[in-house]
């Protein structure tokens, strides 16, 4: 359930019987012909669908992430690493202070990866809390399913093109874009990243069938839900 559908008294009652919560992390950044909010939409939606049958509350997605390389694409918003980690730190402090002791972070943006290491540092100061960090899109089962469908999958390509990340009245190119050289992209300024990428897709088809996409999605929901039910120390 979404925390937005609860009041504080309901949360207090929930915490008498359970101490789990989900925190989705996203980003507002270019995704070629898809929504700028792809990472937010996917992280929050998969968290909600995974947690709903268990009655575990899902907090609103942290909608801005670490994405300086897309600074030349209008609408992309980036936080500094230091700023971002401070935000996550304060959120985790607040959740733990409320009584949530088992927290699943569902991350939808690769640029937020510094958070994974930082969580270990935060946990050292909070020995009574458990936190799992989950990159839902490249978790073992999801990534194996993606590779089985089409191994040429990347940022803003078909693998992020779900019915809920598409925009109405926007036509997708009917082609397979050559893969960009990611090693080069990591070494250049945002203006050069835009020049190299053009529309923003890193490479691959722009769209596959909804059958393929829903297959991947169902695997992602199940893999995320399993983290909520199993393996808490």
C-alpha positions as MATLAB code, in Angstrom:
seq = 'XXXXXXXXXXXXXXXXXXXXXXXXXXXXXXXXXXXXXXXXXXXXXXXXXXXXXXXXXXXXXXXXXXXXXXXXXXXXXXXXXXXXXXXXXXXXXXXXXXXXXXXXXXXXXXXXXXXXXXXXXXXXXXXXXXXXXXXXXXXXXXXXXXXXXXXXXXXXXXXXXXXXXXXXXXXXXXXXXXXXXXXXXXXXXXXXXXXXXXXXXXXXXXXXXXXXXXXXXXXXXXXXXXXXXXXXX';
ca = [
       0.000    0.000    0.000;
       1.123    3.535   -0.628;
       1.989    5.594    2.412;
      -0.020    8.386    0.753;
      -3.127    6.303    1.436;
      -2.435    6.112    5.182;
      -2.522    8.566    8.057;
      -0.051    8.615   10.929;
      -2.369    6.696   13.250;
      -2.665    3.868   10.727;
       1.114    3.785   10.394;
       1.466    3.620   14.160;
      -0.955    0.694   14.270;
       0.884   -1.053   11.431;
       4.171   -0.764   13.315;
       2.738   -2.765   16.224;
       2.584   -5.831   13.967;
       5.228   -5.268   11.264;
       8.354   -3.172   10.733;
       8.896   -3.420    6.963;
       8.769   -0.522    4.498;
       9.770    0.120    0.897;
      11.614    3.190   -0.367;
      11.760    3.579   -4.164;
      14.576    5.632   -5.724;
      14.240    7.127   -9.178;
      15.480    9.923  -11.384;
      14.127   12.629  -13.660;
      16.186   12.346  -16.830;
      15.988   11.907  -20.581;
      14.803    8.561  -21.892;
      14.701    9.358  -25.609;
      11.059    9.114  -26.732;
       9.863    7.849  -23.348;
       8.827    9.856  -20.298;
      11.456   11.825  -18.414;
      10.064   10.095  -15.324;
      10.694    6.506  -16.496;
      12.899    5.634  -13.519;
      10.382    7.099  -11.071;
       7.413    5.360  -12.661;
       9.057    1.948  -12.779;
      10.667    1.986   -9.322;
       7.495    3.108   -7.567;
       5.144    0.884   -9.537;
       7.164   -2.290   -9.081;
       7.525   -1.493   -5.363;
       3.780   -1.027   -4.967;
       2.856   -4.167   -6.895;
       5.388   -6.220   -4.929;
       4.351   -4.878   -1.527;
       0.573   -4.642   -1.972;
      -0.325   -8.299   -1.240;
       1.880   -8.199    1.858;
       0.369   -5.010    3.238;
       3.789   -3.333    3.410;
       3.754    0.458    3.016;
       5.609    2.042    0.102;
       6.931    5.555    0.523;
       6.885    8.072   -2.347;
       9.691    7.665   -4.837;
      12.708    9.935   -4.427;
      12.205   11.483   -7.838;
      15.548   13.212   -8.421;
      18.779   11.268   -8.686;
      22.417   11.431   -9.758;
      22.507   12.018  -13.517;
      25.032   14.743  -14.417;
      25.888   13.179  -17.793;
      22.426   14.013  -19.146;
      22.692   17.686  -18.248;
      22.524   18.763  -21.911;
      19.091   17.142  -22.373;
      16.369   19.617  -21.290;
      14.267   18.399  -18.386;
      16.973   16.218  -16.857;
      17.648   17.103  -13.226;
      20.696   15.950  -11.281;
      21.678   16.131   -7.631;
      25.286   16.108   -6.508;
      26.395   12.817   -4.983;
      26.913   14.499   -1.613;
      23.455   16.050   -1.717;
      21.804   12.813   -2.737;
      23.440   10.740   -0.034;
      22.464   13.306    2.579;
      18.850   13.102    1.406;
      18.859    9.301    1.598;
      20.571    9.477    4.991;
      17.882   11.740    6.394;
      15.079    9.618    4.955;
      16.529    6.447    6.474;
      16.989    8.248    9.802;
      13.329    9.254    9.737;
      12.091    5.790    8.827;
      14.176    4.157   11.541;
      13.070    6.794   14.027;
       9.441    5.991   13.268;
      10.020    2.308   13.970;
      10.688    0.793   10.554;
      13.486   -1.723   11.092;
      13.425   -3.627    7.787;
      13.673   -1.333    4.793;
      13.813   -2.389    1.159;
      15.239    0.228   -1.188;
      13.998   -0.362   -4.743;
      16.294    1.552   -7.072;
      15.280    2.411  -10.618;
      18.324    4.399  -11.752;
      21.865    3.174  -12.260;
      23.342    6.568  -11.434;
      22.119    6.180   -7.870;
      24.573    3.324   -7.283;
      26.680    5.275   -4.707;
      23.732    4.767   -2.381;
      24.389    1.046   -2.174;
      27.798    1.530   -0.607;
      26.554    4.344    1.577;
      23.829    2.148    3.061;
      26.532   -0.028    4.598;
      28.024    3.032    6.260;
      24.606    4.096    7.544;
      23.895    0.623    8.899;
      27.102    0.681   10.932;
      25.508    3.449   12.986;
      22.087    1.742   13.153;
      22.729   -1.870   14.254;
      19.049   -2.540   14.953;
      17.954   -1.828   11.380;
      18.209   -3.960    8.232;
      18.294   -2.413    4.757;
      18.316   -4.185    1.401;
      19.315   -2.342   -1.775;
      17.663   -3.688   -4.921;
      18.375   -2.581   -8.494;
      15.171   -4.095   -9.817;
      16.021   -3.874  -13.542;
      19.301   -5.808  -13.393;
      18.539   -8.163  -10.518;
      19.449  -11.755  -11.459;
      16.044  -13.041  -12.525;
      14.961   -9.887  -14.343;
      18.258   -9.546  -16.185;
      18.193  -13.189  -17.243;
      14.694  -12.648  -18.630;
      15.757   -9.493  -20.464;
      18.722  -11.307  -22.013;
      16.480  -14.180  -23.087;
      14.152  -11.753  -24.853;
      16.841   -9.621  -26.499;
      20.468   -9.241  -25.347;
      20.760   -5.799  -26.946;
      19.046   -3.846  -24.188;
      20.089   -0.495  -22.777;
      19.081    2.886  -21.426;
      15.967    4.305  -23.154;
      15.692    1.271  -25.414;
      12.924   -1.313  -25.557;
      13.751   -2.632  -22.079;
      12.350    0.537  -20.491;
       9.421    0.842  -22.885;
       6.457   -0.379  -20.846;
       2.831    0.632  -21.443;
       3.131    2.998  -18.473;
       6.363    4.730  -19.587;
       5.239    5.549  -23.132;
       3.836    8.916  -24.104;
       0.649    9.290  -26.120;
       1.012   10.552  -29.681;
       4.749    9.790  -29.733;
       5.830    7.320  -32.412;
       8.806    5.053  -31.794;
      11.442    4.556  -34.489;
      11.106    1.148  -36.150;
      14.807    0.339  -36.104;
      17.582   -1.099  -33.993;
      19.989    1.623  -32.987;
      23.704    0.678  -32.855;
      25.072    0.493  -29.324;
      26.919    3.548  -28.091;
      30.443    3.200  -26.743;
      29.782    3.470  -23.020;
      33.482    3.745  -22.219;
      33.638    6.930  -24.281;
      30.440    8.345  -22.769;
      31.901    7.998  -19.275;
      34.827   10.241  -20.206;
      33.128   13.235  -21.839;
      31.067   16.267  -20.867;
      27.251   16.333  -21.084;
      27.285   18.220  -24.389;
      29.426   15.480  -25.930;
      27.131   12.807  -24.470;
      24.185   14.417  -26.225;
      26.120   14.735  -29.469;
      27.075   11.064  -29.329;
      23.639    9.737  -28.396;
      21.388   11.944  -30.481;
      17.931   11.049  -29.206;
      19.259    9.522  -25.955;
      18.813    5.792  -26.588;
      22.066    3.961  -25.842;
      21.288    1.270  -28.398;
      18.884   -1.465  -29.411;
      15.291   -1.605  -30.538;
      12.986    1.133  -29.306;
      10.014   -1.116  -28.611;
       9.087   -4.767  -28.287;
       5.725   -6.449  -27.800;
       3.706   -5.927  -24.662;
       3.824   -9.709  -24.184;
       7.603   -9.485  -23.830;
       7.406   -6.488  -21.528;
       4.758   -7.919  -19.232;
       6.750  -11.138  -18.929;
       9.736   -9.143  -17.703;
       7.530   -7.083  -15.405;
       5.969  -10.101  -13.725;
       9.434  -11.520  -13.034;
      10.474   -8.160  -11.566;
       7.475   -7.972   -9.253;
       8.011  -11.523   -7.991;
      11.745  -11.005   -7.472;
      11.116   -7.787   -5.556;
       8.387   -9.352   -3.421;
      10.689  -12.221   -2.477;
      13.113   -9.718   -0.983;
      10.337   -8.472    1.297;
       9.477  -11.941    2.535;
      12.829  -13.734    2.663;
      16.388  -13.256    3.813;
      16.064  -10.699    6.578;
      18.893  -11.230    9.057;
];
